[in-house]
Amino acid sequence: MLTATNAKGNSLARQLKLFELPPERCAFEMVAVGPLFPEQNDMKRHRVFRDKAAALERALADHLREAGHTVIGTHSPGGSCDERLRKQVCRLVDEKLKSWGAL
């Protein structure tokens, strides 16, 4: 598989290669949760919710690692996240993984 080293659309392929997983031999199932926050009209307000989403993404990555999963990619330490929302997202993802036989 040919990928440009600086293409943002190839970030998943680059991460897979770091783990020596050939992207062309991988199969994917995706879990999407959201929208979590309202859309914002300007960048200043957008950043507030973007940072909340980033903290939540980090918390989910940590949760998955603690459950024994390999999580690829980087997840900035970020700030704290809403505990109620974190529990809901982790529960939804856990339920989906369990339905796939991954938990």
N, C-alpha and C positions, 0 to 999 in steps of 0.2 A: 504494500500500500504506500503510495507516494503522498507525502504531506508536506506542506510548506512549514518550516520551523517557526515562523512568526504569525501564522494564521490563528486567530482566536477560535475559529470553528474546529480546530484540530486539538484543542486542549485535552479532550477525553482520550484521543489516540495517543498523545504524548504521555499522559499519565499511565495508560495501559502498558506502553513500551517500557516505562521505568520499572514496572513490575514484571517485565519480560513476558507479557501477555500479548500475543499477536492480535491486533484489533480485528483482522479479517476472520479470525477463528472464534470470536466472542459472540455471545447472544445476550440480548438485553431485555429486561423487563423494567419498566419505570414506575415509580410511585410519585404522584404529584399531590401536594396538599396546598390548597389555597383557592382564591387569593386570601392572604392573611390580613392584609391591611388595605385601606382605601388608596386609590390612585391619587397622587398629588400633582398640583398644577405648576409647582416651581421646584427648582433643585434644592433650595434650602430646606423645605419641608420634606422633600423626597429623601434626603440624606438621613433624616431622623428615622424613617421607617426602613430604609435600606440597612442602617446600622442595627436596628432591632432584628431584621431578618437574618443578618450575618451572625449575630449572637445566637439566634435560634438554630441556624445551620450548624454552627460549631457545637452547640449542645447536643444536637442530634448525632453528629459525627462521633462525639465522645460516647454517647449512649450506645451506638452501634459497636464501637470498639470494645466497650465494657462487656457487651454481649458476645464477644468473640469474633466479630466480623472484621474483615479487612476493608478499610475505608481509604480510597485513593483520593489524591488531590490535597490542596491546602485549605485549611480552615482557620482563619485568623482568630487569636484569642478573644478579641472583641470585648464588649461590655457584658453586663448581665442581661438575661432575658426573662421575660414574663414566665414565671414558674407554671402557672395554670396552662398557658399556651404550650409551653415545652412538654408538659405531661400529655396534653391532647395530641400533639404531633407525634410524640414517641409512641403513644398507644396506637394511633392510626397506622404508623409504619410497621410496628410490631405485628399488628393484626394482618397486614398485607403479607409480610414475610412468613408468618405462620401459615397463611393460606397457600403459599408457594412451597411449604415444607422446608423453609430456610431457618426456622426457629425451633 
